[in-house]
């Protein structure tokens, strides 16, 4: 029975062309280990240098979002170092592109703020995204940001299509919303 369960999961991942999948708690150590694995997997998948850079850049941003904003944490919520927060991440291939998919729980009160930062990116051209990125580098860090406020802009700049995202209410916890984001590179 154990092998059958593993085999079923492996077959679904193979059919969907998943080259990497992780679900669990993210920390700097976990991200470093995942980074090495992703680099090796992208080499074997034949990803070109610029593509590998964009995938890796988006992976780092997605991981940082999990470590800063996931509401499921093993560390105190106000801790600024050694964060350990839950989320999931995968990389797969579809046709000639790679996709990165990330999900993590967030406080429902924060979902609208995240949505408000992402929605404008859908109507922006690549040139407008690059200009917004340069402007964000010069501006003060947003008060609600635990980083430099560049994460979504970085992902949008690296993606070949507009970022896809959705929020799903956690059926077990009314104060939690699951935030999912997808980048095609």
C-alpha positions in Angstrom: 0.0 0.0 0.0 2.8 2.5 0.8 4.3 2.1 -2.7 0.9 2.5 -4.3 0.4 5.8 -2.5 3.8 7.1 -3.5 3.4 5.8 -7.1 0.0 7.6 -7.4 1.5 10.9 -6.3 4.6 10.5 -8.5 2.3 9.8 -11.5 0.3 12.9 -11.0 3.5 15.0 -10.7 4.9 13.4 -13.8 1.8 14.0 -15.9 1.8 17.6 -14.8 5.5 18.0 -15.6 6.4 19.0 -12.1 10.2 19.2 -11.7 10.2 20.4 -8.0 7.6 20.4 -5.2 7.8 21.3 -1.6 5.2 21.8 1.1 6.2 22.6 4.7 7.9 25.2 6.8 10.2 27.7 5.0 13.3 29.0 6.7 16.6 30.5 5.4 18.2 27.1 5.7 15.3 25.4 3.8 15.4 28.0 1.1 19.2 27.6 0.7 18.8 23.8 0.3 15.8 24.2 -2.1 17.9 26.7 -4.1 20.6 24.1 -4.7 18.1 21.5 -5.8 16.3 24.0 -8.1 19.6 24.9 -9.8 20.4 21.3 -10.4 16.9 20.5 -11.7 16.9 23.5 -14.1 20.3 22.4 -15.4 18.9 18.9 -16.2 15.7 20.4 -17.7 17.9 22.4 -20.1 16.8 25.9 -19.0 18.9 28.7 -20.6 20.9 31.0 -18.3 18.5 34.0 -18.5 15.5 31.7 -17.8 17.2 30.1 -14.8 18.0 33.6 -13.4 14.4 34.7 -13.7 13.0 31.4 -12.2 15.5 31.6 -9.3 14.7 35.3 -8.7 10.9 34.6 -8.6 11.5 31.6 -6.3 13.4 33.8 -3.9 10.6 36.4 -3.9 7.9 33.7 -3.4 10.0 32.2 -0.5 10.4 35.6 1.1 6.7 36.2 0.9 6.1 32.9 2.7 8.7 33.6 5.4 7.4 37.2 6.0 3.6 36.9 5.6 2.4 33.3 6.1 0.0 33.2 9.0 1.1 29.6 10.0 4.3 30.1 11.9 6.5 28.1 14.2 8.3 31.3 15.3 6.8 34.3 17.1 4.9 36.6 14.7 6.9 39.6 15.6 10.3 37.8 15.1 12.4 39.5 12.4 15.1 36.7 12.1 15.0 33.0 11.8 11.4 32.9 10.5 9.8 29.5 10.0 6.5 29.8 8.2 4.4 27.3 6.2 3.7 27.4 2.5 4.1 25.4 -0.6 6.0 25.9 -3.8 6.4 24.0 -7.1 8.0 24.4 -10.5 6.7 22.7 -13.6 6.9 22.8 -17.3 4.2 23.5 -19.8 5.0 23.6 -23.4 8.2 25.7 -23.7 7.6 27.6 -20.5 8.2 27.0 -16.8 5.6 27.9 -14.2 6.1 28.6 -10.5 3.2 28.2 -8.2 3.2 29.2 -4.6 0.5 29.1 -1.8 0.4 30.1 1.8 -2.1 31.1 4.4 -2.4 34.8 5.3 -4.5 36.7 7.8 -7.8 37.4 6.0 -7.4 41.1 7.1 -4.3 41.3 4.9 -5.8 39.7 1.8 -7.2 42.9 0.4 -3.9 44.7 0.8 -2.1 42.0 -1.1 -4.8 42.1 -3.8 -4.5 45.9 -4.1 -0.7 45.5 -4.7 -1.2 42.8 -7.4 -4.2 44.0 -9.4 -2.5 47.1 -11.0 0.2 44.8 -12.4 -2.3 43.2 -14.8 -2.9 46.4 -16.7 0.8 47.5 -16.8 3.0 47.0 -19.8 6.5 45.5 -19.3 8.0 49.0 -19.6 5.6 50.3 -17.0 6.5 47.5 -14.7 10.2 48.2 -15.1 9.6 51.9 -14.4 7.6 51.1 -11.3 10.4 48.8 -10.2 13.0 51.6 -10.5 10.7 54.0 -8.7 10.2 51.5 -5.9 13.9 51.3 -5.5 14.1 55.0 -4.9 11.0 55.3 -2.7 10.7 54.6 1.0 9.9 51.0 2.0 6.1 50.7 2.4 5.0 50.6 6.1 3.2 47.3 5.6 6.2 45.6 3.9 8.7 43.5 5.8 11.1 43.7 2.8 11.8 46.4 0.3 8.3 46.2 -1.3 9.8 44.9 -4.6 8.7 41.3 -4.6 5.6 41.4 -6.8 7.3 43.9 -9.2 10.3 41.5 -9.4 8.0 38.6 -10.2 6.0 40.6 -12.8 9.2 41.8 -14.4 10.6 38.3 -14.7 7.4 36.7 -15.9 6.5 36.3 -19.6 2.7 36.6 -18.8 0.8 38.6 -16.2 0.9 37.0 -12.7 -2.1 34.9 -11.8 -3.4 34.9 -8.2 -6.3 34.1 -6.1 -7.5 34.1 -2.5 -9.5 31.2 -1.1 -11.1 31.3 2.3 -9.7 28.6 4.6 -12.7 26.4 5.4 -11.2 25.5 8.8 -10.3 28.9 10.0 -12.4 32.0 9.2 -9.5 34.4 10.0 -7.3 32.8 7.4 -7.2 33.1 3.6 -5.0 31.0 1.4 -3.1 33.2 -1.1 -1.9 31.5 -4.3 0.2 33.1 -7.0 1.5 31.8 -10.3 4.3 33.1 -12.6 5.0 31.8 -16.1 8.5 32.2 -17.2 
